[in-house]
Amino acid sequence: MLRKVEGRFSSALIDEELVLVDADTGQFFSLEGVGLEIWNSLDETGEIDAICARLESRFEVAPEQCRADVERFAAVLVERGFAQYA
């Protein structure tokens, strides 16, 4: 299960872009499009399979490609400290 790490970031939605501010470093990160869709999915589920099913229903993407892309994006979120596997 992938979960957001509450308290690790501040966020603001500007137009259709989410800006995350790292609570420790003050660095800004921007999420939009599919990245924002994945991020928002974490509010409902941390299951990679469920996130992929949601994305596959909204976008034209092969299941294998979707899974690889979601796992890669999840790794970045974990690396940055915004999410963790529980």
C-alpha positions in Angstrom: 0.0 0.0 0.0 1.3 3.4 -1.0 0.3 6.2 1.3 0.9 10.0 1.3 3.2 11.1 4.2 1.0 13.7 5.9 2.9 16.6 7.4 5.8 16.1 5.0 4.4 18.6 2.4 2.2 21.5 1.9 0.2 21.8 -1.3 -1.8 24.2 -3.4 -3.9 23.7 -6.5 -3.2 26.4 -9.1 -5.3 26.0 -12.2 -4.9 22.3 -13.0 -1.5 21.9 -11.4 -0.7 20.9 -7.9 2.3 22.4 -6.3 3.9 20.5 -3.4 6.3 22.2 -1.1 8.7 19.9 0.8 8.3 20.7 4.5 11.9 20.1 5.2 13.7 21.8 2.3 11.2 24.2 0.9 11.7 22.8 -2.6 8.7 23.0 -4.9 7.4 20.1 -7.0 4.7 20.3 -9.6 2.1 17.6 -10.5 -0.2 17.8 -13.4 -1.9 15.4 -15.8 -1.4 11.7 -15.1 1.0 12.5 -12.2 -1.8 14.5 -10.5 -4.3 11.7 -11.2 -2.0 9.2 -9.5 -1.5 11.5 -6.5 -5.2 12.1 -6.1 -5.8 8.3 -6.4 -3.8 7.9 -3.2 -6.7 9.6 -1.3 -8.9 6.6 -2.2 -6.5 3.7 -2.5 -2.8 2.9 -2.2 -3.2 -0.3 -4.2 -1.1 0.0 -7.4 -3.5 -2.4 -9.2 -6.5 -0.1 -8.4 -4.7 3.0 -9.5 -3.7 1.3 -12.8 -7.3 0.2 -13.3 -8.5 3.7 -12.8 -5.9 5.1 -15.3 -6.5 2.4 -17.9 -10.2 3.3 -17.9 -9.4 7.0 -18.4 -6.5 6.9 -20.8 -5.4 4.7 -23.7 -2.6 2.8 -22.1 -1.6 -0.9 -22.1 -1.7 -2.5 -18.6 2.0 -3.4 -18.6 3.0 0.2 -19.6 0.6 1.7 -17.0 2.0 -0.5 -14.2 5.6 0.3 -15.1 4.8 4.1 -15.2 2.9 4.1 -12.0 5.6 2.1 -10.2 8.2 4.5 -11.5 6.2 7.6 -10.4 5.6 5.9 -7.0 9.3 5.4 -6.6 9.9 9.2 -7.1 7.2 10.0 -4.6 8.9 7.7 -2.1 12.3 9.0 -2.9 11.2 12.6 -2.3 9.5 11.6 1.0 6.0 12.5 -0.1 4.7 8.9 0.0 5.8 5.6 1.6 4.8 2.0 1.3 3.0 0.7 4.4 
